[in-house]
Amino acid sequence: MNRGAALRAALAKRLTELLVLLFAISTLLFFLLRLGGDPAMLMAGDEADPEVVALIRAQYGLDAPLWVQYLRYVVAMLSLDFGTSLSTGRDALGLVLERLGSTLLLAGLAVAITTAIAVPLGAWLGYRPERGDRQAVNAVVFVLQGIPGYIVGLLLIQLFVVELRWLTSIGNQGLSSWILPSFTLASFLVPKMVRVIAANVAEAMREDYIRTARATGASGRELLLFHALPNAVLGATALIGTQFAFLMSGSLITEVIFAWPGFGALLVASVTRLDFPVVQAAVFMIAVLVFLVNAGTDVLFSLIDPRLRRQTA
Amino acid sequence: MTTADRSGAPRALLPRLRLWPAGGAGTAMLGIGLVMVAVLLVLALTVGLNPPREALTGNLRLRFRPPGTEGYLMGTDQLGRSVAGRVGAGMVWSLGIALVAATLALALGTVLGLIAAWVPGWPRRVIRTLIDTVIAFPSLVIAVTVIAIMGRGFWTLAITLGLATCPIAARVVYAEAMSLARRDYVVAAQLAGVGSTTILATHVLPALRPTLLTMFAFTFADMLVAESALSFLGLGVPLTAPSWGNMLSESREFLVEAPWLMLAPAGAIVFAVVALNLIGDGIAARARRRGRSAM
């Protein structure tokens, strides 16, 4: 199989996953919502007038048989019509889209910080893992890995906002308000990435091609930077898919802690208000992002991995 | 990276140590982790199941006492309740939910993984697609939504977390079982006419044991963090329950006047997670060493 065909097959697989995911999640939401009680009552509240409840039921088509409701719902989903927010009356997808930028900004900053810390630190740790100083740093990384990201966020607020009063911790108010949330979100990823890159570098340093390079007179720095590290980082990019899911979970919490105006905080707020059109739209957005990231990784891999490049013939 | 250029001499033939050195270090990590878990277990069974009265009913004249106050090891909270007592009482919620969720995730994951590995054709395709699909999606999003609809509570939370996590276990078991299926002793057993169930029970599952134990420790830690994160968001255990996540969530309002309200549950979570990570890494290191020395 040549490279183009392999890539097409991979992308087709991703697209199937996206469709399965959207179908599974929307079906789950649809039936959970009906299992959890009368949606009209949920929307109207416990002490609502029966007439109001009847009105809501008619307005949202909740008086039709279940399978009719489900079909209508699937058709609306397919045409990207998620309805309007129950609490604000605005278009649900529009609400999510206008917050997309903030979420991506935060996620991008966190990924940049993670890379800037994890690659050099991992390379340093993995290059000579048997040395005492590396082992000490390793122990520190091991303990840091045990600190959940949102606790890191609370500790950062405690230190930089409450004690030192250097930074703000509420919302997006320019550069100085970006620092704490982006480091908090990065802390969800850093320890894991450090350990993966360190392990990969240590592994690569044992490979035959390193011995060959060393025999040809390459210096230690050359060995690390040009031979071991590229392979270690390439190996780590295979984790992008699972780590992206982790990043999204993390940004949900980080956005709530820092009142960051992204759609993660919107999702949590809508879930607590049982504002399901917005929840649907936000979940849809996350599924699309997951698809784009995974498909992007597939493309990236086929472009940069020499083992795949060689298969072009 | 200043040391990088000092290694001119070839080291290729020297013994290579792993990042977390195998063998002795693995045993040491496992030992320390087990001691830490034993401490947690004793506290959970004593303080956790019989929380002191000061932990549940507050004394408004004793609000925000700092740690070390007579009779209050970790101080008191905004209602004058004992923080140490609440951390102890929270064990039943936090550790209990994590235990149920991790057990469920592993049991279900093992079954799914073994089916996918042993039954080619559509069962394998369906399970693999399901695994790949769910793993890529942030499980917290699913959990948040399900709990908002089904309501807060011990079992809702434990089951939701367990179901959302089982694909990860399933993928690991599937990969391991696929490689075991090609081993000579398994093939020999098949040729000898031994039934699939017997082979799985006597040859495959025992070989999976180190993997399952390691994964159980790590999953337990992940579930602990997930529970506290969900409770922190207000979508976990009931709002009045003294779980560690709830305590953290309440502490946010008092970060200025009473930082110990945050530090006590945070310390408990970190202690438990580090203990479980030590056990998981320790078992993995020991298994690696045995695997290598056997070759």
Interface residues (C-beta under 8 A of the other chain):
Chain A: K13 T16 E17 V20 L21 A24 I25 L28 L29 L32 L33 L35 G36 P120 A123 W124 L125 G126 Y127 R128 P129 E130 R131 N138 F142 V143 Q145 G146 I147 P148 Y150 I151 L154 L155 I157 Q158 V162 R195 A198 A199 A202 R206 I210 R211 R214 A215 S219 G220 R221 L224 L225 G241 T242 F244 A245 F246 M248 S249 L252 I253 V256 I257 L267 V268 V271 T272 L274 V279 V283 I286 A287 V290 N294
Chain B: M1 T3 A4 D5 R6 S7 G8 P10 A12 R16 L17 R18 L19 W20 P21 T129 L130 D132 T133 V134 I135 A136 F137 P138 S139 L140 V141 I142 V144 T145 V146 A148 I149 M150 G151 A221 V225 S228 A229 F232 L233 G234 L235 L248 S251 R252 L255 V256 P259 M262 A266 I269 V270 V273 V274 N277 D281
